[in-house]
Amino acid sequence: MAELVRDGLEVLMVVAVGGMLAAAVARLRRGEVRVYRCATCRRPTSRGYPRCRHCGADQPDAS
Ligand SMILES: [Zn+2]
């Protein structure tokens, strides 16, 4: 019985990880995950930060 539970959890994990990967690939295919580039130095930076981590310029459309 314990083995059955362990196998069940394993399957759930695989399904969950596979689902996340599939969702990430689907987002990439739709082009929603795009590299955000600094408005000043054009280097890839994170939209999560209000300032570029390369040149420190304010990012006008940072979320
Ligand atoms: Zn920059």
N, CA, C, O and the ligand as a Tripos MOL2 file, in Angstrom:
@<TRIPOS>MOLECULE
protein
  253   251    64     0     0
PROTEIN
NO_CHARGES

@<TRIPOS>ATOM
      1 N           0.8380   -1.2200    0.0000 N.3       1 MET1
      2 CA          0.0000    0.0000    0.0000 C.3       1 MET1
      3 C           0.8600    1.2520    0.0000 C.2       1 MET1
      4 O           0.5920    2.2200   -0.7110 O.2       1 MET1
      5 N           1.9320    1.2000    0.8430 N.am      2 ALA2
      6 CA          2.8190    2.3700    0.8920 C.3       2 ALA2
      7 C           3.4920    2.5750   -0.4550 C.2       2 ALA2
      8 O           3.7200    3.7030   -0.8920 O.2       2 ALA2
      9 N           3.8020    1.4590   -1.1020 N.am      3 GLU3
     10 CA          4.4330    1.5580   -2.4100 C.3       3 GLU3
     11 C           3.4810    2.1860   -3.4270 C.2       3 GLU3
     12 O           3.8850    2.9630   -4.2920 O.2       3 GLU3
     13 N           2.2160    1.8270   -3.2960 N.am      4 LEU4
     14 CA          1.2050    2.3660   -4.2070 C.3       4 LEU4
     15 C           1.1040    3.8840   -4.0330 C.2       4 LEU4
     16 O           1.0130    4.6310   -5.0070 O.2       4 LEU4
     17 N           1.1210    4.3240   -2.7600 N.am      5 VAL5
     18 CA          1.0400    5.7610   -2.4800 C.3       5 VAL5
     19 C           2.2530    6.4710   -3.0480 C.2       5 VAL5
     20 O           2.1420    7.5420   -3.6430 O.2       5 VAL5
     21 N           3.4350    5.8480   -2.8530 N.am      6 ARG6
     22 CA          4.6640    6.4630   -3.3580 C.3       6 ARG6
     23 C           4.6390    6.5680   -4.8830 C.2       6 ARG6
     24 O           5.0310    7.5830   -5.4580 O.2       6 ARG6
     25 N           4.1690    5.4980   -5.5210 N.am      7 ASP7
     26 CA          4.0740    5.5230   -6.9820 C.3       7 ASP7
     27 C           3.0890    6.5870   -7.4310 C.2       7 ASP7
     28 O           3.3200    7.2840   -8.4190 O.2       7 ASP7
     29 N           1.9920    6.7080   -6.7010 N.am      8 GLY8
     30 CA          0.9820    7.7100   -7.0490 C.3       8 GLY8
     31 C           1.5480    9.1180   -6.9460 C.2       8 GLY8
     32 O           1.3120    9.9560   -7.8160 O.2       8 GLY8
     33 N           2.3060    9.3760   -5.8660 N.am      9 LEU9
     34 CA          2.9240   10.6880   -5.6840 C.3       9 LEU9
     35 C           3.9310   10.9680   -6.7890 C.2       9 LEU9
     36 O           4.0460   12.0890   -7.2840 O.2       9 LEU9
     37 N           4.6530    9.9250   -7.1610 N.am     10 GLU10
     38 CA          5.6460   10.0800   -8.2240 C.3      10 GLU10
     39 C           4.9720   10.4810   -9.5400 C.2      10 GLU10
     40 O           5.4400   11.3600  -10.2630 O.2      10 GLU10
     41 N           3.8630    9.8060   -9.8170 N.am     11 VAL11
     42 CA          3.1200   10.1180  -11.0420 C.3      11 VAL11
     43 C           2.6050   11.5560  -10.9870 C.2      11 VAL11
     44 O           2.6710   12.2850  -11.9770 O.2      11 VAL11
     45 N           2.0940   11.9520   -9.8260 N.am     12 LEU12
     46 CA          1.5880   13.3170   -9.6780 C.3      12 LEU12
     47 C           2.6940   14.3390   -9.9110 C.2      12 LEU12
     48 O           2.4830   15.3630  -10.5610 O.2      12 LEU12
     49 N           3.8860   14.0450   -9.3670 N.am     13 MET13
     50 CA          5.0240   14.9450   -9.5500 C.3      13 MET13
     51 C           5.3830   15.0800  -11.0190 C.2      13 MET13
     52 O           5.5990   16.1810  -11.5260 O.2      13 MET13
     53 N           5.4430   13.9350  -11.6940 N.am     14 VAL14
     54 CA          5.7940   13.9350  -13.1180 C.3      14 VAL14
     55 C           4.7590   14.7350  -13.9040 C.2      14 VAL14
     56 O           5.1070   15.5120  -14.7930 O.2      14 VAL14
     57 N           3.4920   14.5380  -13.5710 N.am     15 VAL15
     58 CA          2.4210   15.2500  -14.2740 C.3      15 VAL15
     59 C           2.5270   16.7560  -14.0090 C.2      15 VAL15
     60 O           2.3600   17.5730  -14.9150 O.2      15 VAL15
     61 N           2.8080   17.1070  -12.7410 N.am     16 ALA16
     62 CA          2.8990   18.5260  -12.3960 C.3      16 ALA16
     63 C           4.0730   19.1920  -13.1010 C.2      16 ALA16
     64 O           3.9340   20.2750  -13.6690 O.2      16 ALA16
     65 N           5.2400   18.5320  -13.0590 N.am     17 VAL17
     66 CA          6.4240   19.0960  -13.7070 C.3      17 VAL17
     67 C           6.2220   19.1630  -15.2180 C.2      17 VAL17
     68 O           6.5620   20.1570  -15.8610 O.2      17 VAL17
     69 N           5.6670   18.0920  -15.7710 N.am     18 GLY18
     70 CA          5.4090   18.0570  -17.2090 C.3      18 GLY18
     71 C           4.4330   19.1490  -17.6120 C.2      18 GLY18
     72 O           4.5930   19.7770  -18.6590 O.2      18 GLY18
     73 N           3.4310   19.3750  -16.7890 N.am     19 GLY19
     74 CA          2.4540   20.4220  -17.0730 C.3      19 GLY19
     75 C           3.0810   21.7950  -17.0540 C.2      19 GLY19
     76 O           2.7780   22.6340  -17.9020 O.2      19 GLY19
     77 N           3.9660   22.0330  -16.0800 N.am     20 MET20
     78 CA          4.6370   23.3370  -15.9960 C.3      20 MET20
     79 C           5.5170   23.5540  -17.2160 C.2      20 MET20
     80 O           5.5390   24.6430  -17.7900 O.2      20 MET20
     81 N           6.2410   22.5130  -17.6100 N.am     21 LEU21
     82 CA          7.1090   22.6090  -18.7810 C.3      21 LEU21
     83 C           6.2840   22.8770  -20.0320 C.2      21 LEU21
     84 O           6.6520   23.7060  -20.8640 O.2      21 LEU21
     85 N           5.1720   22.1720  -20.1560 N.am     22 ALA22
     86 CA          4.3100   22.3470  -21.3260 C.3      22 ALA22
     87 C           3.7700   23.7720  -21.3680 C.2      22 ALA22
     88 O           3.7000   24.3810  -22.4360 O.2      22 ALA22
     89 N           3.3880   24.3050  -20.2020 N.am     23 ALA23
     90 CA          2.8630   25.6660  -20.1490 C.3      23 ALA23
     91 C           3.9510   26.6690  -20.5220 C.2      23 ALA23
     92 O           3.6880   27.6450  -21.2240 O.2      23 ALA23
     93 N           5.1770   26.4240  -20.0470 N.am     24 ALA24
     94 CA          6.2860   27.3360  -20.3590 C.3      24 ALA24
     95 C           6.5950   27.3060  -21.8480 C.2      24 ALA24
     96 O           6.8310   28.3480  -22.4600 O.2      24 ALA24
     97 N           6.5940   26.1100  -22.4300 N.am     25 VAL25
     98 CA          6.8620   25.9810  -23.8640 C.3      25 VAL25
     99 C           5.7490   26.6610  -24.6590 C.2      25 VAL25
    100 O           6.0110   27.3290  -25.6590 O.2      25 VAL25
    101 N           4.5100   26.4860  -24.2110 N.am     26 ALA26
    102 CA          3.3820   27.1050  -24.9110 C.3      26 ALA26
    103 C           3.5060   28.6240  -24.8690 C.2      26 ALA26
    104 O           3.2260   29.2940  -25.8630 O.2      26 ALA26
    105 N           3.9260   29.1790  -23.7210 N.am     27 ARG27
    106 CA          4.1070   30.6300  -23.6020 C.3      27 ARG27
    107 C           5.1970   31.0970  -24.5470 C.2      27 ARG27
    108 O           5.0540   32.1160  -25.2220 O.2      27 ARG27
    109 N           6.3050   30.3340  -24.5910 N.am     28 LEU28
    110 CA          7.4170   30.6890  -25.4730 C.3      28 LEU28
    111 C           6.9640   30.6660  -26.9320 C.2      28 LEU28
    112 O           7.3310   31.5380  -27.7200 O.2      28 LEU28
    113 N           6.1740   29.6740  -27.2780 N.am     29 ARG29
    114 CA          5.6910   29.5480  -28.6610 C.3      29 ARG29
    115 C           4.8190   30.7370  -29.0320 C.2      29 ARG29
    116 O           4.8680   31.2190  -30.1640 O.2      29 ARG29
    117 N           4.0230   31.2090  -28.0820 N.am     30 ARG30
    118 CA          3.1490   32.3460  -28.3670 C.3      30 ARG30
    119 C           3.9140   33.6610  -28.3310 C.2      30 ARG30
    120 O           3.3760   34.7140  -28.6720 O.2      30 ARG30
    121 N           5.1870   33.5880  -27.9090 N.am     31 GLY31
    122 CA          6.0130   34.7920  -27.8800 C.3      31 GLY31
    123 C           5.7190   35.7060  -26.7170 C.2      31 GLY31
    124 O           6.0080   36.9010  -26.7780 O.2      31 GLY31
    125 N           5.1420   35.1550  -25.6420 N.am     32 GLU32
    126 CA          4.8420   36.0080  -24.4950 C.3      32 GLU32
    127 C           6.0790   36.2550  -23.6460 C.2      32 GLU32
    128 O           6.2000   37.2850  -22.9830 O.2      32 GLU32
    129 N           6.9970   35.2890  -23.6780 N.am     33 VAL33
    130 CA          8.2280   35.4700  -22.9180 C.3      33 VAL33
    131 C           9.2630   36.0330  -23.8730 C.2      33 VAL33
    132 O           9.8850   35.3020  -24.6440 O.2      33 VAL33
    133 N           9.4330   37.3100  -23.8100 N.am     34 ARG34
    134 CA         10.3800   37.9530  -24.6870 C.3      34 ARG34
    135 C          11.4820   38.5660  -23.8350 C.2      34 ARG34
    136 O          11.2450   38.9960  -22.7070 O.2      34 ARG34
    137 N          12.6610   38.6000  -24.3770 N.am     35 VAL35
    138 CA         13.7440   39.2190  -23.6300 C.3      35 VAL35
    139 C          13.4770   40.7130  -23.5620 C.2      35 VAL35
    140 O          13.2740   41.3740  -24.5810 O.2      35 VAL35
    141 N          13.4820   41.2210  -22.3620 N.am     36 TYR36
    142 CA         13.2490   42.6410  -22.1850 C.3      36 TYR36
    143 C          14.5790   43.3610  -22.2640 C.2      36 TYR36
    144 O          15.5370   42.9960  -21.5820 O.2      36 TYR36
    145 N          14.6310   44.3740  -23.0900 N.am     37 ARG37
    146 CA         15.8950   45.0880  -23.2450 C.3      37 ARG37
    147 C          15.7970   46.4910  -22.6870 C.2      37 ARG37
    148 O          14.7710   47.1650  -22.7710 O.2      37 ARG37
    149 N          16.9220   46.8990  -22.1090 N.am     38 CYS38
    150 CA         17.0170   48.2370  -21.5320 C.3      38 CYS38
    151 C          16.7570   49.2870  -22.6040 C.2      38 CYS38
    152 O          17.2120   49.1480  -23.7390 O.2      38 CYS38
    153 N          16.0300   50.3300  -22.2450 N.am     39 ALA39
    154 CA         15.6930   51.3850  -23.2020 C.3      39 ALA39
    155 C          16.9260   52.2020  -23.5640 C.2      39 ALA39
    156 O          16.9490   52.8610  -24.6030 O.2      39 ALA39
    157 N          17.9340   52.1660  -22.7300 N.am     40 THR40
    158 CA         19.1140   52.9970  -22.9630 C.3      40 THR40
    159 C          20.2760   52.2110  -23.5680 C.2      40 THR40
    160 O          20.8380   52.6200  -24.5830 O.2      40 THR40
    161 N          20.6400   51.0790  -22.9480 N.am     41 CYS41
    162 CA         21.8270   50.3680  -23.4200 C.3      41 CYS41
    163 C          21.4820   49.1430  -24.2530 C.2      41 CYS41
    164 O          22.3800   48.4830  -24.7760 O.2      41 CYS41
    165 N          20.1990   48.8270  -24.3850 N.am     42 ARG42
    166 CA         19.7100   47.7220  -25.2200 C.3      42 ARG42
    167 C          20.2040   46.3550  -24.7560 C.2      42 ARG42
    168 O          20.1030   45.3810  -25.5020 O.2      42 ARG42
    169 N          20.7210   46.2710  -23.5740 N.am     43 ARG43
    170 CA         21.1550   44.9640  -23.0930 C.3      43 ARG43
    171 C          19.9910   44.2970  -22.3670 C.2      43 ARG43
    172 O          19.1680   44.9810  -21.7580 O.2      43 ARG43
    173 N          19.9150   42.9940  -22.4260 N.am     44 PRO44
    174 CA         18.8020   42.3160  -21.7620 C.3      44 PRO44
    175 C          18.8380   42.5150  -20.2580 C.2      44 PRO44
    176 O          19.8740   42.3270  -19.6200 O.2      44 PRO44
    177 N          17.7220   42.8910  -19.7110 N.am     45 THR45
    178 CA         17.6320   43.1060  -18.2800 C.3      45 THR45
    179 C          16.2950   42.5370  -17.8250 C.2      45 THR45
    180 O          15.5640   41.9560  -18.6270 O.2      45 THR45
    181 N          15.9760   42.6930  -16.5780 N.am     46 SER46
    182 CA         14.7280   42.1450  -16.0760 C.3      46 SER46
    183 C          13.6760   43.2210  -15.9770 C.2      46 SER46
    184 O          13.9430   44.3280  -15.5090 O.2      46 SER46
    185 N          12.4700   42.8910  -16.4230 N.am     47 ARG47
    186 CA         11.3630   43.8210  -16.3530 C.3      47 ARG47
    187 C          10.9220   44.0340  -14.9030 C.2      47 ARG47
    188 O          10.2240   44.9970  -14.5850 O.2      47 ARG47
    189 N          11.3440   43.1160  -14.0360 N.am     48 GLY48
    190 CA         10.9140   43.2020  -12.6520 C.3      48 GLY48
    191 C          11.5830   44.3260  -11.8790 C.2      48 GLY48
    192 O          11.1320   44.7030  -10.7980 O.2      48 GLY48
    193 N          12.6570   44.8560  -12.4390 N.am     49 TYR49
    194 CA         13.3580   45.9230  -11.7440 C.3      49 TYR49
    195 C          13.0930   47.2560  -12.4330 C.2      49 TYR49
    196 O          13.0780   47.3190  -13.6630 O.2      49 TYR49
    197 N          12.8880   48.3050  -11.6740 N.am     50 PRO50
    198 CA         12.6050   49.6110  -12.2830 C.3      50 PRO50
    199 C          13.8210   50.2220  -12.9610 C.2      50 PRO50
    200 O          13.6940   51.1390  -13.7730 O.2      50 PRO50
    201 N          15.0020   49.7090  -12.6260 N.am     51 ARG51
    202 CA         16.2090   50.2500  -13.2200 C.3      51 ARG51
    203 C          17.0140   49.1470  -13.8900 C.2      51 ARG51
    204 O          17.0080   47.9980  -13.4470 O.2      51 ARG51
    205 N          17.7040   49.5120  -14.9590 N.am     52 CYS52
    206 CA         18.5730   48.5750  -15.6500 C.3      52 CYS52
    207 C          19.7180   48.1960  -14.7290 C.2      52 CYS52
    208 O          20.2920   49.0480  -14.0500 O.2      52 CYS52
    209 N          20.0480   46.9060  -14.7100 N.am     53 ARG53
    210 CA         21.1430   46.5030  -13.8280 C.3      53 ARG53
    211 C          22.4910   46.7090  -14.4950 C.2      53 ARG53
    212 O          23.5270   46.5080  -13.8620 O.2      53 ARG53
    213 N          22.4970   47.1050  -15.7540 N.am     54 HIS54
    214 CA         23.7600   47.3690  -16.4450 C.3      54 HIS54
    215 C          24.1320   48.8410  -16.3350 C.2      54 HIS54
    216 O          25.2440   49.1790  -15.9280 O.2      54 HIS54
    217 N          23.2010   49.7110  -16.6990 N.am     55 CYS55
    218 CA         23.5360   51.1330  -16.7530 C.3      55 CYS55
    219 C          22.7580   51.9460  -15.7390 C.2      55 CYS55
    220 O          23.0400   53.1320  -15.5700 O.2      55 CYS55
    221 N          21.7820   51.3500  -15.0530 N.am     56 GLY56
    222 CA         21.0590   52.0610  -14.0130 C.3      56 GLY56
    223 C          19.9900   52.9970  -14.5340 C.2      56 GLY56
    224 O          19.4260   53.7840  -13.7730 O.2      56 GLY56
    225 N          19.7000   52.9190  -15.8450 N.am     57 ALA57
    226 CA         18.6760   53.7990  -16.4160 C.3      57 ALA57
    227 C          17.2900   53.3450  -15.9760 C.2      57 ALA57
    228 O          17.0300   52.1530  -15.8120 O.2      57 ALA57
    229 N          16.4100   54.3200  -15.7880 N.am     58 ASP58
    230 CA         15.0280   53.9890  -15.4570 C.3      58 ASP58
    231 C          14.3790   53.2980  -16.6410 C.2      58 ASP58
    232 O          14.5860   53.6810  -17.7920 O.2      58 ASP58
    233 N          13.5890   52.2720  -16.3430 N.am     59 GLN59
    234 CA         12.8780   51.5690  -17.4020 C.3      59 GLN59
    235 C          11.4320   52.0590  -17.4330 C.2      59 GLN59
    236 O          10.6660   51.8180  -16.5000 O.2      59 GLN59
    237 N          11.0700   52.7400  -18.5030 N.am     60 PRO60
    238 CA          9.7360   53.3780  -18.5350 C.3      60 PRO60
    239 C           8.5740   52.4060  -18.4270 C.2      60 PRO60
    240 O           7.5520   52.7220  -17.8170 O.2      60 PRO60
    241 N           8.7270   51.2010  -19.0280 N.am     61 ASP61
    242 CA          7.5870   50.2700  -18.9830 C.3      61 ASP61
    243 C           7.8520   49.0850  -18.0710 C.2      61 ASP61
    244 O           7.3310   47.9920  -18.2920 O.2      61 ASP61
    245 N           8.6550   49.3040  -17.0550 N.am     62 ALA62
    246 CA          8.8710   48.2360  -16.0810 C.3      62 ALA62
    247 C           7.6000   48.0160  -15.2780 C.2      62 ALA62
    248 O           6.8950   48.9650  -14.9350 O.2      62 ALA62
    249 N           7.3210   46.7660  -14.9870 N.am     63 SER63
    250 CA          6.0970   46.4840  -14.2540 C.3      63 SER63
    251 C           6.3740   46.5020  -12.7640 C.2      63 SER63
    252 O           5.4640   46.2850  -11.9640 O.2      63 SER63
    253 ZN         20.7830   49.6580  -19.4670 Zn       64 ZN64
@<TRIPOS>BOND
     1     1     2 1
     2     2     3 1
     3     3     4 2
     4     3     5 am
     5     5     6 1
     6     6     7 1
     7     7     8 2
     8     7     9 am
     9     9    10 1
    10    10    11 1
    11    11    12 2
    12    11    13 am
    13    13    14 1
    14    14    15 1
    15    15    16 2
    16    15    17 am
    17    17    18 1
    18    18    19 1
    19    19    20 2
    20    19    21 am
    21    21    22 1
    22    22    23 1
    23    23    24 2
    24    23    25 am
    25    25    26 1
    26    26    27 1
    27    27    28 2
    28    27    29 am
    29    29    30 1
    30    30    31 1
    31    31    32 2
    32    31    33 am
    33    33    34 1
    34    34    35 1
    35    35    36 2
    36    35    37 am
    37    37    38 1
    38    38    39 1
    39    39    40 2
    40    39    41 am
    41    41    42 1
    42    42    43 1
    43    43    44 2
    44    43    45 am
    45    45    46 1
    46    46    47 1
    47    47    48 2
    48    47    49 am
    49    49    50 1
    50    50    51 1
    51    51    52 2
    52    51    53 am
    53    53    54 1
    54    54    55 1
    55    55    56 2
    56    55    57 am
    57    57    58 1
    58    58    59 1
    59    59    60 2
    60    59    61 am
    61    61    62 1
    62    62    63 1
    63    63    64 2
    64    63    65 am
    65    65    66 1
    66    66    67 1
    67    67    68 2
    68    67    69 am
    69    69    70 1
    70    70    71 1
    71    71    72 2
    72    71    73 am
    73    73    74 1
    74    74    75 1
    75    75    76 2
    76    75    77 am
    77    77    78 1
    78    78    79 1
    79    79    80 2
    80    79    81 am
    81    81    82 1
    82    82    83 1
    83    83    84 2
    84    83    85 am
    85    85    86 1
    86    86    87 1
    87    87    88 2
    88    87    89 am
    89    89    90 1
    90    90    91 1
    91    91    92 2
    92    91    93 am
    93    93    94 1
    94    94    95 1
    95    95    96 2
    96    95    97 am
    97    97    98 1
    98    98    99 1
    99    99   100 2
   100    99   101 am
   101   101   102 1
   102   102   103 1
   103   103   104 2
   104   103   105 am
   105   105   106 1
   106   106   107 1
   107   107   108 2
   108   107   109 am
   109   109   110 1
   110   110   111 1
   111   111   112 2
   112   111   113 am
   113   113   114 1
   114   114   115 1
   115   115   116 2
   116   115   117 am
   117   117   118 1
   118   118   119 1
   119   119   120 2
   120   119   121 am
   121   121   122 1
   122   122   123 1
   123   123   124 2
   124   123   125 am
   125   125   126 1
   126   126   127 1
   127   127   128 2
   128   127   129 am
   129   129   130 1
   130   130   131 1
   131   131   132 2
   132   131   133 am
   133   133   134 1
   134   134   135 1
   135   135   136 2
   136   135   137 am
   137   137   138 1
   138   138   139 1
   139   139   140 2
   140   139   141 am
   141   141   142 1
   142   142   143 1
   143   143   144 2
   144   143   145 am
   145   145   146 1
   146   146   147 1
   147   147   148 2
   148   147   149 am
   149   149   150 1
   150   150   151 1
   151   151   152 2
   152   151   153 am
   153   153   154 1
   154   154   155 1
   155   155   156 2
   156   155   157 am
   157   157   158 1
   158   158   159 1
   159   159   160 2
   160   159   161 am
   161   161   162 1
   162   162   163 1
   163   163   164 2
   164   163   165 am
   165   165   166 1
   166   166   167 1
   167   167   168 2
   168   167   169 am
   169   169   170 1
   170   170   171 1
   171   171   172 2
   172   171   173 am
   173   173   174 1
   174   174   175 1
   175   175   176 2
   176   175   177 am
   177   177   178 1
   178   178   179 1
   179   179   180 2
   180   179   181 am
   181   181   182 1
   182   182   183 1
   183   183   184 2
   184   183   185 am
   185   185   186 1
   186   186   187 1
   187   187   188 2
   188   187   189 am
   189   189   190 1
   190   190   191 1
   191   191   192 2
   192   191   193 am
   193   193   194 1
   194   194   195 1
   195   195   196 2
   196   195   197 am
   197   197   198 1
   198   198   199 1
   199   199   200 2
   200   199   201 am
   201   201   202 1
   202   202   203 1
   203   203   204 2
   204   203   205 am
   205   205   206 1
   206   206   207 1
   207   207   208 2
   208   207   209 am
   209   209   210 1
   210   210   211 1
   211   211   212 2
   212   211   213 am
   213   213   214 1
   214   214   215 1
   215   215   216 2
   216   215   217 am
   217   217   218 1
   218   218   219 1
   219   219   220 2
   220   219   221 am
   221   221   222 1
   222   222   223 1
   223   223   224 2
   224   223   225 am
   225   225   226 1
   226   226   227 1
   227   227   228 2
   228   227   229 am
   229   229   230 1
   230   230   231 1
   231   231   232 2
   232   231   233 am
   233   233   234 1
   234   234   235 1
   235   235   236 2
   236   235   237 am
   237   237   238 1
   238   238   239 1
   239   239   240 2
   240   239   241 am
   241   241   242 1
   242   242   243 1
   243   243   244 2
   244   243   245 am
   245   245   246 1
   246   246   247 1
   247   247   248 2
   248   247   249 am
   249   249   250 1
   250   250   251 1
   251   251   252 2
@<TRIPOS>SUBSTRUCTURE
     1 MET1         2 RESIDUE 1 A MET
     2 ALA2         6 RESIDUE 1 A ALA
     3 GLU3        10 RESIDUE 1 A GLU
     4 LEU4        14 RESIDUE 1 A LEU
     5 VAL5        18 RESIDUE 1 A VAL
     6 ARG6        22 RESIDUE 1 A ARG
     7 ASP7        26 RESIDUE 1 A ASP
     8 GLY8        30 RESIDUE 1 A GLY
     9 LEU9        34 RESIDUE 1 A LEU
    10 GLU10       38 RESIDUE 1 A GLU
    11 VAL11       42 RESIDUE 1 A VAL
    12 LEU12       46 RESIDUE 1 A LEU
    13 MET13       50 RESIDUE 1 A MET
    14 VAL14       54 RESIDUE 1 A VAL
    15 VAL15       58 RESIDUE 1 A VAL
    16 ALA16       62 RESIDUE 1 A ALA
    17 VAL17       66 RESIDUE 1 A VAL
    18 GLY18       70 RESIDUE 1 A GLY
    19 GLY19       74 RESIDUE 1 A GLY
    20 MET20       78 RESIDUE 1 A MET
    21 LEU21       82 RESIDUE 1 A LEU
    22 ALA22       86 RESIDUE 1 A ALA
    23 ALA23       90 RESIDUE 1 A ALA
    24 ALA24       94 RESIDUE 1 A ALA
    25 VAL25       98 RESIDUE 1 A VAL
    26 ALA26      102 RESIDUE 1 A ALA
    27 ARG27      106 RESIDUE 1 A ARG
    28 LEU28      110 RESIDUE 1 A LEU
    29 ARG29      114 RESIDUE 1 A ARG
    30 ARG30      118 RESIDUE 1 A ARG
    31 GLY31      122 RESIDUE 1 A GLY
    32 GLU32      126 RESIDUE 1 A GLU
    33 VAL33      130 RESIDUE 1 A VAL
    34 ARG34      134 RESIDUE 1 A ARG
    35 VAL35      138 RESIDUE 1 A VAL
    36 TYR36      142 RESIDUE 1 A TYR
    37 ARG37      146 RESIDUE 1 A ARG
    38 CYS38      150 RESIDUE 1 A CYS
    39 ALA39      154 RESIDUE 1 A ALA
    40 THR40      158 RESIDUE 1 A THR
    41 CYS41      162 RESIDUE 1 A CYS
    42 ARG42      166 RESIDUE 1 A ARG
    43 ARG43      170 RESIDUE 1 A ARG
    44 PRO44      174 RESIDUE 1 A PRO
    45 THR45      178 RESIDUE 1 A THR
    46 SER46      182 RESIDUE 1 A SER
    47 ARG47      186 RESIDUE 1 A ARG
    48 GLY48      190 RESIDUE 1 A GLY
    49 TYR49      194 RESIDUE 1 A TYR
    50 PRO50      198 RESIDUE 1 A PRO
    51 ARG51      202 RESIDUE 1 A ARG
    52 CYS52      206 RESIDUE 1 A CYS
    53 ARG53      210 RESIDUE 1 A ARG
    54 HIS54      214 RESIDUE 1 A HIS
    55 CYS55      218 RESIDUE 1 A CYS
    56 GLY56      222 RESIDUE 1 A GLY
    57 ALA57      226 RESIDUE 1 A ALA
    58 ASP58      230 RESIDUE 1 A ASP
    59 GLN59      234 RESIDUE 1 A GLN
    60 PRO60      238 RESIDUE 1 A PRO
    61 ASP61      242 RESIDUE 1 A ASP
    62 ALA62      246 RESIDUE 1 A ALA
    63 SER63      250 RESIDUE 1 A SER
    64 ZN64       253 GROUP 0 **** ****
